[in-house]
């Protein structure tokens, strides 16, 4: 089977998943406590005004009718209007999504740069100093909650040392956002040649990204170590060593390439976990991402915003799994032929 057919098959299989997410998110949001019409009307509203708002929002109709109307809106790209912000949910998500993705991507980059070399060194020297340090990193990463790590880093680097800027979002109030091309402040400031804004954006992003990276390092380092130990103990590695190949070639060409498949699988799961952990990190650092947007929407029983957030997350997960499948075929072409 060609790679194009493989991708088309994966997309077709993902459609029932997306529809299931739409159904479940619709039903769960209706089960949320609170009345969005009463929240929108305010504490001094009369029952008549609340009933009028409920009618204008379509909440007085039956669930099947509401669901069909929701599907019709989705077909036209309309995710509804948020009662919290007064803006369309689509525009809110498009505004906030780059902030969450920039934070997640930088955290994953830091994790990969630290966890994969640490896992490789730990596998080549079992029970050594690097191996013990990697085990400590894994234990600390899975044990410490992200909000605790974030508050601890803020206490040390902001309150005590004064090295970090105040946690007030993506940029300090003294700087203007760069011209929006990708929505990523680091990328946009570099494209605009504004290195001062780049440094300011990186300073704001450093502590949130490190906080999230400490959480995501643990599974990547653990899987890299386990996969490398399994690869180094395999028959083909012993054959390669017996053939007189250099240690570097055996380690990085043969062992690491075969160990990358489970690491890629772990990376996909870690990305999903990181998007979920973003909620706490964004709240600690006042980061204007979709995680904090979803929390505010849940508190106010904002149905449209919650449904838009869940649907966005589902599409991100499906896209990520598709990219992992494609990466699998690049790392191991046998997968495409076996499929």
NUMAR-102343 format. One record per residue: residue in three letters; z, x, y of N, C-alpha, C in turn. Coordinates in steps of 0.02 Angstrom, whole numbers, padded with zeros to 5 digits, always signed. Layout:
N
AlaZXYZXYZXY
...
END
This chain:
339
Unk+00000+00043-00060+00000+00000+00000+00000+00044+00062
Unk-00042+00029+00112-00046+00069+00172+00016+00056+00216
Unk+00025+00101+00264+00083+00094+00308+00077+00032+00352
Unk+00015+00014+00372+00005-00046+00413+00024-00108+00373
Unk+00005-00111+00310+00024-00168+00268+00099-00170+00257
Unk+00130-00111+00251+00202-00109+00242+00237-00136+00304
Unk+00214-00116+00363+00245-00140+00425+00235-00215+00432
Unk+00174-00240+00417+00161-00312+00421+00205-00351+00373
Unk+00215-00324+00313+00259-00357+00265+00331-00360+00289
Unk+00355-00305+00319+00423-00304+00345+00432-00354+00402
Unk+00381-00360+00445+00385-00409+00500+00387-00480+00473
Unk+00346-00494+00422+00345-00561+00393+00412-00577+00361
Unk+00444-00528+00329+00509-00540+00298+00564-00550+00349
Unk+00554-00523+00409+00606-00528+00460+00606-00596+00495
Unk+00551-00633+00492+00547-00697+00527+00599-00748+00503
Unk+00609-00757+00436+00663-00802+00415+00731-00779+00438
Unk+00742-00714+00442+00806-00689+00467+00818-00709+00539
Unk+00766-00701+00580+00773-00719+00651+00785-00794+00659
Unk+00749-00834+00619+00759-00907+00624+00830-00925+00602
Unk+00856-00892+00550+00924-00905+00529+00974-00886+00582
Unk+00962-00831+00618+01006-00812+00673+01004-00864+00728
Unk+00945-00891+00742+00939-00943+00794+00981-01005+00775
Unk+00976-01026+00713+01013-01085+00690+01088-01073+00693
Unk+01109-01016+00666+01181-01002+00663+01210-00993+00733
Unk+01175-00957+00777+01201-00948+00845+01205-01014+00882
Unk+01156-01058+00870+01157-01124+00903+01218-01164+00880
Unk+01232-01164+00815+01288-01204+00789+01355-01173+00809
Unk+01360-01107+00808+01423-01075+00824+01441-01082+00898
Unk+01392-01079+00941+01407-01088+01012+01431-01159+01026
Unk+01406-01208+00990+01430-01276+00999+01501-01285+00973
Unk+01522-01239+00930+01591-01243+00903+01641-01205+00946
Unk+01617-01172+01000+01663-01136+01044+01711-01184+01078
Unk+01774-01163+01087+01821-01206+01124+01802-01209+01198
Unk+01820-01263+01229+01805-01271+01300+01742-01312+01312
Unk+01735-01335+01372+01678-01377+01393+01641-01341+01449
Unk+01580-01319+01437+01544-01284+01490+01532-01327+01552
Unk+01524-01393+01542+01515-01437+01599+01578-01438+01643
Unk+01637-01441+01612+01699-01440+01650+01708-01373+01685
Unk+01689-01318+01652+01694-01252+01683+01648-01247+01743
Unk+01588-01273+01736+01539-01270+01791+01560-01315+01848
Unk+01591-01372+01833+01610-01420+01885+01670-01396+01926
Unk+01713-01356+01895+01772-01331+01930+01834-01371+01914
Unk+01893-01343+01931+01956-01376+01912+01970-01441+01949
Unk+01939-01453+02007+01952-01514+02045+01900-01569+02032
Unk+01857-01559+01983+01803-01607+01970+01830-01671+01939
Unk+01798-01726+01952+01816-01790+01923+01780-01799+01856
Unk+01804-01843+01813+01770-01855+01750+01698-01878+01759
Unk+01684-01915+01813+01616-01937+01825+01569-01879+01840
Unk+01593-01832+01882+01551-01774+01898+01541-01729+01838
Unk+01593-01723+01795+01585-01683+01734+01534-01715+01688
Unk+01537-01782+01682+01489-01817+01640+01418-01809+01667
Unk+01411-01809+01732+01345-01801+01762+01317-01731+01748
Unk+01360-01680+01754+01339-01611+01739+01322-01604+01665
Unk+01362-01635+01622+01348-01632+01550+01280-01663+01535
Unk+01263-01717+01571+01198-01748+01560+01142-01704+01586
Unk+01152-01671+01643+01100-01627+01670+01089-01566+01626
Unk+01141-01544+01592+01135-01487+01546+01109-01508+01477
Unk+01104-01573+01465+01080-01597+01401+01132-01595+01346
Unk+01196-01588+01364+01249-01582+01314+01272-01650+01288
Unk+01248-01704+01318+01267-01770+01293+01220-01796+01239
Unk+01168-01757+01223+01122-01776+01170+01147-01752+01102
Unk+01118-01779+01050+01139-01759+00982+01119-01687+00969
Unk+01152-01656+00919+01137-01586+00903+01065-01575+00881
Unk+01036-01617+00839+00966-01607+00820+00919-01609+00880
Unk+00932-01655+00927+00889-01659+00986+00898-01596+01030
Unk+00960-01574+01038+00972-01513+01076+00938-01452+01043
Unk+00940-01450+00976+00910-01393+00941+00834-01392+00949
Unk+00803-01450+00943+00731-01454+00952+00711-01434+01023
Unk+00750-01456+01072+00736-01437+01141+00744-01361+01150
Unk+00794-01333+01116+00805-01261+01120+00747-01222+01090
Unk+00721-01247+01033+00663-01214+01002+00601-01218+01046
Unk+00592-01275+01078+00535-01282+01124+00540-01233+01182
Unk+00601-01224+01208+00611-01176+01263+00598-01105+01239
Unk+00622-01089+01178+00611-01022+01152+00536-01007+01143
Unk+00498-01058+01122+00427-01048+01112+00391-01030+01177
Unk+00419-01050+01233+00389-01033+01298+00423-00973+01331
Unk+00470-00941+01294+00504-00883+01322+00561-00901+01369
Unk+00583-00963+01367+00638-00985+01410+00703-00984+01370
Unk+00749-00940+01388+00813-00935+01354+00867-00977+01388
Unk+00847-01016+01437+00896-01058+01472+00923-01024+01534
Unk+00970-01059+01566+01001-01033+01628+01076-01026+01617
Unk+01102-00970+01637+01173-00956+01630+01213-00995+01681
Unk+01265-01029+01658+01307-01065+01706+01356-01018+01739
Unk+01364-00957+01713+01410-00909+01742+01379-00873+01802
Unk+01317-00852+01795+01284-00814+01848+01237-00856+01890
Unk+01215-00913+01863+01166-00954+01897+01095-00929+01891
Unk+01085-00875+01855+01019-00846+01844+00993-00864+01774
Unk+00929-00854+01764+00902-00865+01697+00931-00812+01650
Unk+00943-00832+01588+00972-00787+01539+00926-00728+01526
Unk+00861-00740+01526+00812-00687+01514+00817-00633+01567
Unk+00821-00653+01630+00826-00604+01684+00892-00566+01681
Unk+00947-00601+01663+01011-00568+01656+01009-00515+01601
Unk+00979-00533+01544+00976-00486+01488+00930-00427+01504
Unk+00874-00440+01536+00829-00386+01554+00860-00338+01605
Unk+00904-00365+01647+00937-00323+01696+00991-00280+01664
Unk+01028-00309+01615+01085-00274+01586+01068-00234+01523
Unk+01015-00253+01488+01000-00219+01424+00987-00144+01433
Unk+00950-00121+01484+00940-00049+01490+01005-00010+01496
Unk+01056-00038+01529+01120-00003+01536+01152+00006+01467
Unk+01151-00045+01425+01180-00039+01358+01140+00009+01314
Unk+01074+00005+01318+01033+00049+01277+01039+00121+01299
Unk+01043+00134+01363+01051+00202+01387+01117+00232+01363
Unk+01170+00192+01366+01235+00215+01341+01233+00228+01266
Unk+01202+00182+01228+01199+00189+01156+01156+00249+01135
Unk+01098+00257+01166+01053+00312+01147+01084+00380+01163
Unk+01117+00386+01220+01148+00450+01236+01206+00465+01189
Unk+01245+00413+01171+01300+00423+01124+01274+00444+01056
Unk+01219+00413+01033+01190+00433+00969+01161+00503+00971
Unk+01132+00522+01028+01105+00589+01034+01161+00641+01030
Unk+01217+00628+01064+01274+00673+01059+01300+00676+00987
Unk+01303+00618+00955+01327+00616+00885+01282+00657+00840
Unk+01217+00650+00847+01171+00687+00804+01176+00762+00816
Unk+01182+00782+00879+01185+00853+00895+01248+00886+00869
Unk+01300+00847+00860+01364+00874+00836+01373+00861+00762
Unk+01360+00799+00740+01377+00779+00671+01332+00811+00619
Unk+01266+00815+00631+01222+00843+00580+01234+00917+00569
Unk+01237+00959+00622+01254+01030+00609+01324+01038+00577
Unk+01372+00997+00598+01439+01001+00567+01437+00982+00494
Unk+01398+00931+00477+01392+00911+00407+01358+00963+00365
Unk+01307+00996+00393+01271+01049+00356+01317+01109+00344
Unk+01352+01131+00396+01397+01188+00389+01454+01171+00341
Unk+01479+01109+00344+01533+01090+00298+01509+01090+00226
Unk+01446+01071+00214+01420+01069+00146+01407+01139+00119
Unk+01387+01185+00163+01373+01253+00139+01437+01293+00128
Unk+01492+01273+00160+01556+01308+00150+01610+01257+00136
Unk+01611+01228+00076+01662+01177+00059+01732+01206+00065
Unk+01777+01164+00093+01847+01181+00102+01858+01238+00151
Unk+01806+01256+00189+01814+01306+00241+01840+01277+00305
Unk+01842+01318+00358+01868+01295+00422+01825+01239+00451
Unk+01759+01248+00448+01714+01196+00474+01721+01132+00434
Unk+01727+01137+00368+01736+01079+00326+01800+01042+00343
Unk+01854+01079+00353+01917+01047+00372+01912+01013+00440
Unk+01879+01047+00487+01870+01018+00554+01827+00955+00551
Unk+01776+00956+00508+01733+00897+00501+01772+00839+00471
Unk+01813+00853+00422+01855+00800+00393+01903+00771+00445
Unk+01931+00814+00487+01975+00790+00540+01936+00746+00589
Unk+01875+00768+00606+01832+00729+00651+01817+00661+00622
Unk+01800+00659+00557+01784+00596+00525+01845+00549+00524
Unk+01903+00577+00507+01964+00536+00505+01982+00509+00573
Unk+01979+00552+00624+01995+00530+00692+01945+00479+00717
Unk+01881+00490+00701+01829+00445+00726+01835+00375+00699
Unk+01854+00368+00636+01859+00301+00607+01928+00270+00618
Unk+01977+00311+00640+02045+00285+00648+02060+00262+00719
Unk+02032+00297+00768+02049+00282+00838+02003+00227+00864
Unk+02031+00172+00890+01989+00120+00921+01953+00147+00982
Unk+01894+00121+00995+01854+00146+01051+01889+00134+01118
Unk+01924+00078+01125+01956+00066+01190+02013+00115+01201
Unk+02048+00136+01148+02101+00185+01155+02072+00253+01173
Unk+02018+00272+01139+01986+00336+01155+01961+00337+01227
Unk+01930+00282+01249+01906+00278+01317+01962+00284+01368
Unk+02017+00247+01357+02073+00251+01403+02105+00321+01403
Unk+02107+00353+01344+02135+00420+01340+02092+00470+01379
Unk+02026+00465+01371+01981+00510+01408+01986+00497+01484
Unk+01992+00434+01503+02000+00419+01575+02065+00448+01602
Unk+02118+00443+01563+02183+00469+01585+02181+00544+01595
Unk+02147+00578+01549+02145+00652+01552+02096+00676+01605
Unk+02034+00652+01602+01981+00681+01644+01975+00649+01713
Unk+02001+00588+01721+01996+00556+01787+02063+00558+01823
Unk+02116+00533+01791+02180+00529+01826+02215+00597+01831
Unk+02214+00637+01776+02250+00700+01777+02210+00758+01806
Unk+02150+00769+01780+02110+00827+01800+02065+00812+01860
Unk+02045+00750+01869+02000+00733+01924+01930+00757+01916
Unk+01909+00772+01854+01841+00797+01842+01790+00741+01838
Unk+01810+00683+01815+01763+00627+01805+01765+00580+01865
Unk+01708+00548+01881+01709+00499+01936+01745+00436+01916
Unk+01758+00394+01964+01792+00331+01950+01748+00287+01906
Unk+01778+00252+01858+01739+00210+01812+01719+00144+01844
Unk+01667+00147+01884+01646+00088+01922+01573+00071+01910
Unk+01549+00082+01849+01480+00062+01834+01434+00122+01824
Unk+01371+00110+01835+01319+00160+01820+01311+00213+01874
Unk+01329+00196+01936+01322+00244+01991+01380+00236+02040
Unk+01399+00290+02071+01448+00287+02124+01419+00249+02183
Unk+01463+00220+02223+01440+00178+02280+01404+00220+02332
Unk+01410+00285+02330+01376+00327+02379+01302+00338+02363
Unk+01280+00317+02304+01212+00329+02282+01175+00262+02272
Unk+01110+00265+02285+01067+00207+02273+01033+00215+02205
Unk+01021+00160+02169+00986+00165+02105+00916+00193+02115
Unk+00891+00231+02066+00823+00259+02072+00771+00204+02065
Unk+00710+00216+02085+00656+00166+02074+00652+00148+02001
Unk+00654+00082+01987+00658+00059+01918+00590+00062+01884
Unk+00585+00106+01835+00525+00111+01793+00541+00093+01721
Unk+00593+00125+01694+00615+00110+01625+00681+00072+01624
Unk+00718+00071+01678+00784+00041+01678+00838+00091+01660
Unk+00819+00150+01634+00867+00202+01618+00875+00247+01679
Unk+00934+00249+01707+00944+00286+01770+00929+00360+01761
Unk+00946+00389+01704+00933+00460+01693+00858+00474+01692
Unk+00821+00432+01657+00749+00442+01652+00715+00428+01719
Unk+00734+00373+01751+00702+00353+01814+00715+00403+01869
Unk+00776+00430+01872+00791+00479+01924+00752+00544+01913
Unk+00742+00564+01850+00702+00623+01836+00629+00611+01854
Unk+00603+00552+01836+00534+00537+01853+00523+00536+01929
Unk+00574+00515+01965+00568+00514+02038+00584+00581+02070
Unk+00605+00630+02030+00622+00695+02056+00687+00696+02095
Unk+00729+00646+02085+00793+00641+02120+00848+00669+02076
Unk+00859+00734+02079+00907+00767+02035+00979+00753+02056
Unk+00990+00738+02118+01058+00721+02140+01080+00655+02109
Unk+01036+00606+02109+01052+00542+02076+01058+00551+02001
Unk+01017+00596+01973+01022+00610+01901+01091+00637+01883
Unk+01116+00685+01922+01182+00713+01909+01236+00660+01918
Unk+01228+00617+01968+01278+00565+01979+01278+00514+01922
Unk+01218+00495+01898+01214+00448+01843+01241+00478+01778
Unk+01226+00543+01768+01252+00576+01707+01327+00582+01710
Unk+01355+00595+01768+01428+00599+01775+01461+00532+01758
Unk+01430+00477+01781+01458+00411+01765+01451+00395+01691
Unk+01398+00420+01660+01382+00404+01591+01420+00448+01541
Unk+01445+00504+01563+01472+00554+01516+01531+00527+01476
Unk+01583+00502+01509+01642+00479+01472+01628+00419+01427
Unk+01591+00367+01451+01575+00312+01404+01535+00336+01344
Unk+01486+00381+01355+01445+00405+01300+01486+00446+01250
Unk+01531+00489+01276+01573+00529+01231+01620+00483+01192
Unk+01647+00432+01225+01690+00385+01190+01654+00352+01132
Unk+01594+00328+01144+01555+00296+01092+01532+00347+01040
Unk+01516+00408+01062+01493+00460+01015+01548+00479+00966
Unk+01610+00482+00988+01665+00498+00943+01672+00446+00888
Unk+01655+00384+00904+01657+00331+00855+01598+00336+00806
Unk+01539+00356+00830+01480+00358+00787+01472+00424+00750
Unk+01507+00477+00771+01501+00541+00737+01526+00538+00665
Unk+01579+00501+00654+01613+00503+00589+01567+00486+00531
Unk+01534+00427+00530+01491+00412+00472+01431+00458+00465
Unk+01403+00481+00522+01345+00526+00517+01366+00593+00487
Unk+01422+00621+00510+01445+00686+00483+01464+00679+00410
Unk+01497+00624+00392+01518+00615+00323+01457+00608+00277
Unk+01407+00569+00297+01348+00560+00255+01307+00624+00251
Unk+01301+00660+00307+01264+00723+00306+01297+00773+00258
Unk+01362+00778+00261+01398+00824+00216+01388+00804+00143
Unk+01396+00740+00128+01389+00717+00058+01318+00726+00033
Unk+01268+00709+00075+01199+00715+00054+01178+00788+00045
Unk+01203+00832+00088+01187+00903+00082+01219+00933+00020
Unk+01281+00914+00005+01314+00940-00055+01276+00918-00117
Unk+01253+00854-00118+01215+00830-00175+01148+00866-00181
Unk+01116+00879-00124+01051+00912-00125+01058+00985-00146
Unk+01109+01020-00121+01118+01090-00137+01136+01101-00211
Unk+01164+01050-00242+01182+01056-00312+01128+01032-00360
Unk+01070+01013-00334+01016+00986-00376+00976+01042-00410
Unk+00936+01021-00459+00897+01069-00499+00843+01103-00458
Unk+00809+01066-00414+00753+01096-00377+00778+01149-00328
Unk+00840+01142-00303+00867+01194-00259+00882+01257-00298
Unk+00910+01249-00358+00921+01308-00400+00855+01343-00418
Unk+00803+01303-00430+00738+01332-00444+00710+01370-00384
Unk+00719+01340-00324+00695+01373-00263+00732+01439-00251
Unk+00796+01440-00264+00834+01502-00256+00812+01554-00308
Unk+00800+01530-00369+00779+01577-00421+00710+01606-00406
Unk+00669+01568-00368+00603+01592-00350+00604+01643-00294
Unk+00663+01656-00268+00670+01707-00216+00658+01683-00146
Unk+00659+01617-00134+00650+01592-00066+00711+01608-00023
Unk+00699+01616+00041+00753+01634+00087+00805+01577+00091
Unk+00866+01596+00108+00920+01546+00113+00904+01495+00167
Unk+00877+01517+00223+00860+01470+00277+00807+01420+00254
Unk+00756+01443+00218+00703+01398+00195+00730+01348+00144
Unk+00772+01372+00099+00801+01327+00049+00844+01274+00082
Unk+00882+01295+00132+00930+01250+00164+00895+01198+00207
Unk+00848+01220+00250+00820+01175+00300+00755+01142+00278
Unk+00716+01174+00236+00652+01146+00215+00660+01100+00155
Unk+00699+01121+00106+00705+01083+00044+00767+01038+00044
Unk+00825+01067+00056+00887+01028+00050+00893+00976+00106
Unk+00884+00998+00169+00894+00953+00225+00844+00896+00226
Unk+00782+00910+00209+00731+00857+00210+00748+00801+00161
Unk+00772+00820+00102+00791+00769+00053+00857+00736+00071
Unk+00900+00770+00107+00963+00740+00127+00956+00693+00187
Unk+00898+00696+00221+00890+00655+00282+00882+00581+00266
Unk+00858+00563+00207+00847+00492+00192+00911+00451+00196
Unk+00965+00470+00162+01028+00432+00170+01056+00437+00241
Unk+01043+00494+00275+01067+00501+00344+01031+00451+00390
Unk+00966+00442+00379+00928+00393+00419+00955+00323+00407
Unk+00970+00306+00344+00999+00241+00330+01066+00232+00366
Unk+01107+00284+00364+01171+00281+00399+01161+00274+00474
Unk+01110+00308+00501+01098+00304+00572+01081+00233+00594
Unk+01043+00197+00552+01028+00127+00568+01091+00085+00572
Unk+01136+00094+00523+01198+00056+00525+01242+00076+00584
Unk+01242+00142+00599+01283+00166+00655+01258+00137+00721
Unk+01193+00130+00728+01165+00100+00789+01190+00028+00796
Unk+01192-00009+00741+01218-00077+00743+01291-00078+00762
Unk+01330-00032+00732+01401-00029+00749+01411-00010+00822
Unk+01369+00035+00846+01376+00058+00915+01363+00002+00965
Unk+01314-00040+00951+01302-00097+00996+01361-00145+00997
Unk+01394-00152+00939+01454-00194+00938+01512-00162+00974
Unk+01521-00096+00964+01575-00060+00998+01563-00054+01072
Unk+01501-00063+01094+01485-00061+01165+01527-00110+01206
Unk+01545-00166+01175+01582-00218+01212+01646-00190+01240
Unk+01685-00155+01198+01749-00128+01221+01738-00070+01270
Unk+01690-00027+01255+01676+00030+01299+01654+00006+01368
Unk+01611-00044+01369+01587-00070+01433+01643-00101+01474
Unk+01690-00133+01441+01746-00163+01476+01792-00109+01505
Unk+01805-00056+01467+01849-00003+01490+01820+00033+01551
Unk+01754+00045+01550+01723+00084+01603+01685+00040+01653
Unk+01695-00025+01651+01660-00071+01697+01585-00060+01695
Unk+01559-00051+01635+01487-00037+01626+01449-00103+01624
Unk+01398-00112+01666+01364-00177+01672+01311-00188+01617
Unk+01332-00189+01555+01286-00199+01499+01289-00269+01471
Unk+01253-00279+01416+01251-00345+01386+01315-00360+01348
Unk+01354-00309+01330+01417-00321+01296+01467-00357+01340
Unk+01477-00331+01400+01522-00364+01447+01495-00432+01468
Unk+01429-00438+01472+01397-00502+01488+01413-00554+01435
Unk+01411-00533+01371+01425-00579+01317+01498-00601+01317
Unk+01544-00555+01332+01615-00573+01335+01627-00624+01389
Unk+01600-00614+01448+01608-00663+01502+01577-00730+01483
Unk+01521-00729+01448+01489-00791+01427+01532-00828+01375
Unk+01564-00792+01330+01608-00823+01281+01668-00856+01315
Unk+01697-00821+01364+01756-00849+01398+01739-00914+01433
Unk+01680-00918+01462+01661-00978+01500+01622-01029+01458
Unk+01617-01017+01391+01579-01061+01347+01508-01071+01373
Unk+01477-01017+01394+01409-01018+01420+01361-01015+01361
Unk+01339-01074+01338+01299-01078+01277+01235-01037+01282
Unk+01199-01047+01335+01133-01014+01341+01140-00938+01342
Unk+01191-00913+01377+01200-00840+01380+01220-00812+01313
Unk+01265-00846+01277+01286-00822+01211+01227-00822+01162
Unk+01189-00876+01162+01131-00881+01117+01079-00827+01134
Unk+01068-00815+01198+01021-00763+01218+01044-00695+01196
Unk+01109-00682+01202+01137-00617+01180+01129-00608+01105
Unk+01146-00659+01066+01142-00654+00993+01069-00644+00972
Unk+01024-00681+01002+00953-00674+00985+00927-00604+01003
Unk+00948-00578+01060+00928-00510+01080+00953-00459+01031
Unk+01016-00465+01010+01044-00418+00961+01006-00423+00895
Unk+00989-00483+00874+00952-00492+00811+00884-00458+00815
Unk+00849-00467+00871+00784-00435+00879+00790-00359+00880
Unk+00844-00333+00910+00854-00261+00910+00866-00235+00839
Unk+00905-00272+00800+00919-00250+00731+00856-00252+00689
Unk+00816-00305+00697+00754-00310+00658+00706-00253+00677
Unk+00701-00240+00742+00658-00185+00765+00683-00118+00739
Unk+00748-00109+00739+00776-00046+00714+00762-00038+00640
Unk+00772-00090+00601+00757-00086+00529+00684-00071+00516
Unk+00640-00099+00557+00569-00086+00551+00554-00012+00565
Unk+00585+00015+00617+00575+00086+00634+00602+00131+00578
Unk+00657+00111+00548+00685+00150+00492+00638+00149+00433
Unk+00608+00092+00418+00560+00089+00363+00500+00134+00376
Unk+00476+00135+00438+00420+00178+00455+00441+00252+00449
Unk+00501+00268+00472+00525+00336+00468+00534+00357+00395
Unk+00554+00310+00352+00559+00324+00280+00492+00347+00252
Unk+00439+00311+00270+00373+00329+00243+00350+00397+00268
Unk+00373+00417+00329+00355+00483+00355+00394+00538+00319
Unk+00457+00524+00304+00498+00574+00269+00481+00579+00195
Unk+00463+00521+00165+00448+00520+00094+00388+00475+00083
Unk+00326+00500+00084+00266+00459+00077+00264+00419+00012
Unk+00304+00438-00038+00304+00402-00101+00327+00330-00093
Unk+00368+00317-00041+00393+00250-00030+00336+00202-00015
Unk+00289+00223+00026+00232+00180+00044+00189+00166-00018
Unk+00179+00216-00061+00138+00205-00120+00174+00162-00171
Unk+00241+00172-00179+00278+00131-00226+00283+00059-00205
Unk+00282+00047-00138+00286-00022-00114+00222-00060-00128
END
